[in-house]
Amino acid sequence: MSSNPSKIRVPTTGKFSLSSVDPSDRCGLRDRAAAEKELAAIHARLKELQIILHAEAKRSILVVLQAMDAGGKDGTIRNVFGPLNPHWVHVTDFRAPTAAELARDYLWRVHNAVPPRGTIGIFNRSHYEDVLVVRVHRLAPKAAIARRYEQINAFEKHLAENGTTILKFHLHISKREQKKRLQARLDHPTKHWKFNPNDVRERKHWPLYMESYEKALRKCSTPHAPWYCIPANRKWARNLHIARTVLSTLESLSLQYPKPDLDGVTV
């Protein structure tokens, strides 16, 4: 149950192209049945590690999910993290900022949502919207956006140095796959609630979004907060790649149950 970093981890050298990643790549996985069997085994181990993470209460895990509309962020949360203890998992959806949030710096609302020690936090969209949608729609001056990559790196380094382990996943789907998923939301009554006409309008900006994603991944994949570009056309492959990466990260932390304080205690 090991991930393949050479396939999905964005290098920290600044050399990266989205075109080098096939959104339909199986990355060595046989089929859906085999992937789901392995995923079940990973979930069993993740549940054990989640308990130790919470008991130790020294650090937290922050998972950042970014994708184009219909890219699979909700599905990832449900299928990868759904089996874990919900008391120790915090999901934050970052939508258009409120008036109160716009009155402060763009990282204020993000820092406020960082998971407490002993828990796993999941960002459904994140501070990267401020170098993605903001860049695509020119909602801030170019000079201000250009400064944000360095500011984001510094912010994430601060979190990492204070006990937050950061994993960032870009769910990479093709434009054709997105169309298929958006059409399904129109074709199936049980999915109508998911459909947003703005998702179709945003498709017109696909090339600029790809350029913006590529720049963000290239500039902000760091040793303390790596980006992983996940081939996400196949949902089962997406889920397994992310679960493998979360598992290997948690195991690398050498989590330990705390020793009981028995000073003066008798049973």
NORTA-V918669 format. One record per pair of residues at least 24 apart in sequence whose ideal C-beta (glycine too) atoms are under 6 Angstrom apart, sorted by sequence separation. I is the first residue (numbers start at 1). J is the second residue. If there is no record, write none. Layout:
# NORTA-V918669
<<I | J> <I | J>>
This chain:
# NORTA-V918669
<<106 | 130> <90 | 115> <90 | 119> <88 | 119> <89 | 120> <90 | 121> <91 | 122> <92 | 123> <93 | 124> <94 | 125> <175 | 206> <94 | 126> <50 | 84> <54 | 88> <43 | 83> <1 | 42> <77 | 122> <107 | 155> <73 | 124> <62 | 115> <60 | 115> <177 | 233> <60 | 117> <172 | 229> <59 | 117> <60 | 119> <61 | 120> <62 | 121> <63 | 122> <64 | 123> <65 | 124> <166 | 225> <168 | 227> <169 | 228> <170 | 229> <171 | 230> <172 | 231> <173 | 232> <174 | 233> <57 | 117> <172 | 232> <173 | 233> <57 | 118> <169 | 230> <171 | 232> <64 | 126> <66 | 128> <54 | 118> <160 | 224> <153 | 220> <157 | 224> <152 | 220> <136 | 205> <153 | 222> <156 | 225> <149 | 219> <149 | 220> <136 | 208> <136 | 209> <169 | 242> <136 | 212> <135 | 212> <132 | 212> <167 | 249> <131 | 216> <128 | 216> <72 | 171> <71 | 171> <62 | 164> <71 | 173> <59 | 163> <60 | 164> <61 | 165> <62 | 166> <63 | 167> <64 | 168> <65 | 169> <66 | 170> <67 | 171> <70 | 178> <68 | 178> <70 | 181> <70 | 182> <69 | 199> <23 | 172> <23 | 173> <21 | 172> <23 | 174> <80 | 239> <72 | 232> <75 | 235> <79 | 239> <80 | 242> <80 | 243> <72 | 238> <18 | 210> <18 | 214> <56 | 255> <16 | 217> <35 | 236> <39 | 240> <42 | 243> <46 | 247> <49 | 250> <16 | 218> <53 | 255> <55 | 257> <56 | 258> <52 | 255> <14 | 218> <32 | 236> <39 | 243> <35 | 240> <42 | 247> <52 | 257> <25 | 231> <10 | 217> <21 | 229> <23 | 231> <29 | 237> <12 | 221> <24 | 233> <12 | 222> <23 | 233> <10 | 221> <12 | 223> <26 | 237> <9 | 226> <10 | 227> <9 | 228> <10 | 229> <8 | 228> <8 | 229> <8 | 230> <8 | 241> <3 | 244> <3 | 245> <3 | 248>>
